Amino acid sequence: MVWIQIRISWSKYRKNELISKAKAYIDEHFEKRLSTDEIATEMNVSRPYLSDQFKKATGKNLSEYIMVKKIEHAKKELEFFNTDIKKLSEKLSFSSQSHFTRVFKKYTGITPSEYREQVFLNKVKKSLSI
């Protein structure tokens, strides 16, 4: 009985380790065009296995997780730097600015330009209320 519990615990540990390594790899390489196959190869597992384990552990598929990382980074760039939206879309390896805008709007509800304007207006309102 103890052996079975140890084996189950080891299995869970290995799966958690796999997910942590996959997330770390994505966090380090999100700016380039990542594929599930590439990540699976880096993790030394099959694509279906990685996809299945990642979805079970995070509730998101790998592609969605990658896009969320890209959009989080884009939001920071838009908030703190005056990065051109076209250049930002290229930096994050989107096929075009319009594709980037569609994905950004899907995840935030607004376009990158609207997001930048909203952040600017919020900063102005904060500075006026001080």
C-alpha positions as CSV (number, residue, x, y, z in Angstrom):
1,M,0.0,0.0,0.0
2,V,2.8,2.4,0.9
3,W,4.6,1.6,-2.4
4,I,1.4,2.5,-4.4
5,Q,1.2,5.9,-2.5
6,I,4.9,6.6,-3.2
7,R,4.4,5.7,-6.9
8,I,1.3,8.0,-7.2
9,S,3.1,10.8,-5.4
10,W,6.1,10.4,-7.7
11,S,3.9,10.4,-10.7
12,K,2.2,13.7,-9.6
13,Y,5.6,15.2,-8.9
14,R,6.8,14.4,-12.4
15,K,3.7,15.8,-14.0
16,N,3.9,19.0,-11.9
17,E,7.6,19.3,-12.8
18,L,6.7,18.9,-16.5
19,I,4.1,21.6,-16.4
20,S,6.5,23.9,-14.5
21,K,9.3,23.4,-17.1
22,A,6.9,23.9,-19.9
23,K,5.7,27.2,-18.4
24,A,9.3,28.3,-17.8
25,Y,10.1,27.5,-21.4
26,I,7.1,29.5,-22.7
27,D,7.9,32.4,-20.3
28,E,11.5,32.5,-21.7
29,H,10.6,32.2,-25.4
30,F,7.1,33.7,-25.7
31,E,8.3,36.4,-28.1
32,K,9.0,34.0,-30.8
33,R,6.6,31.8,-32.7
34,L,6.2,28.8,-30.5
35,S,4.6,25.5,-31.5
36,T,3.3,22.8,-29.3
37,D,5.6,20.4,-31.1
38,E,8.7,22.5,-30.2
39,I,7.7,22.7,-26.6
40,A,7.1,19.0,-26.4
41,T,10.4,18.2,-28.0
42,E,12.1,20.5,-25.4
43,M,10.3,18.6,-22.6
44,N,11.2,15.2,-24.1
45,V,7.6,14.1,-24.3
46,S,5.0,13.6,-27.0
47,R,2.9,16.6,-28.1
48,P,-0.4,14.8,-27.2
49,Y,0.9,13.9,-23.7
50,L,2.1,17.4,-23.0
51,S,-1.1,19.0,-24.3
52,D,-3.2,16.7,-22.2
53,Q,-1.2,17.2,-19.0
54,F,-1.0,20.9,-19.5
55,K,-4.7,21.3,-20.0
56,K,-5.5,19.1,-16.9
57,A,-3.1,21.1,-14.8
58,T,-3.9,24.6,-15.9
59,G,-7.3,24.5,-17.5
60,K,-5.8,26.1,-20.6
61,N,-4.3,24.6,-23.7
62,L,-0.7,25.5,-24.6
63,S,-1.7,27.8,-27.4
64,E,-4.0,29.8,-25.1
65,Y,-1.3,30.0,-22.4
66,I,1.2,31.3,-25.0
67,M,-1.2,33.9,-26.2
68,V,-2.0,35.1,-22.7
69,K,1.7,35.6,-22.1
70,K,2.1,37.5,-25.3
71,I,-0.9,39.8,-24.5
72,E,0.3,40.3,-20.9
73,H,3.7,41.5,-22.3
74,A,2.0,43.6,-24.9
75,K,-0.1,45.4,-22.2
76,K,3.1,46.2,-20.3
77,E,4.8,47.5,-23.4
78,L,1.7,49.7,-24.3
79,E,1.5,51.0,-20.7
80,F,5.1,51.8,-20.0
81,F,6.7,52.4,-23.4
82,N,5.7,54.2,-26.6
83,T,6.3,51.1,-28.7
84,D,4.7,51.3,-32.1
85,I,1.9,48.7,-32.4
86,K,3.2,47.3,-35.7
87,K,6.7,46.8,-34.2
88,L,5.2,45.3,-31.1
89,S,3.2,42.8,-33.2
90,E,6.4,41.9,-35.0
91,K,8.4,41.6,-31.7
92,L,5.8,39.1,-30.4
93,S,5.9,37.1,-33.7
94,F,2.3,37.7,-34.9
95,S,1.8,37.2,-38.6
96,S,0.5,40.8,-39.0
97,Q,-0.6,43.8,-37.0
98,S,-4.2,43.0,-37.8
99,H,-3.8,39.5,-36.4
100,F,-2.2,40.9,-33.2
101,T,-5.1,43.4,-32.9
102,R,-7.7,40.7,-33.2
103,V,-6.0,38.5,-30.6
104,F,-5.4,41.5,-28.3
105,K,-9.1,42.4,-28.5
106,K,-10.2,38.8,-28.0
107,Y,-8.3,38.7,-24.6
108,T,-8.9,42.2,-23.4
109,G,-12.1,43.4,-25.0
110,I,-10.4,46.4,-26.6
111,T,-7.8,47.1,-29.3
112,P,-4.1,47.9,-28.4
113,S,-4.7,51.6,-29.4
114,E,-7.8,51.8,-27.1
115,Y,-5.8,50.1,-24.3
116,R,-3.0,52.6,-24.6
117,E,-5.5,55.5,-24.6
118,Q,-7.3,54.0,-21.6
119,V,-4.1,53.7,-19.7
120,F,-3.1,57.2,-20.6
121,L,-6.4,58.7,-19.5
122,N,-6.3,56.7,-16.2
123,K,-2.8,58.2,-15.5
124,V,-4.1,61.7,-16.2
125,K,-7.1,61.2,-14.0
126,K,-4.8,60.0,-11.2
127,S,-2.4,62.9,-11.5
128,L,-5.4,65.4,-11.4
129,S,-6.9,63.9,-8.3
130,I,-3.7,64.1,-6.2
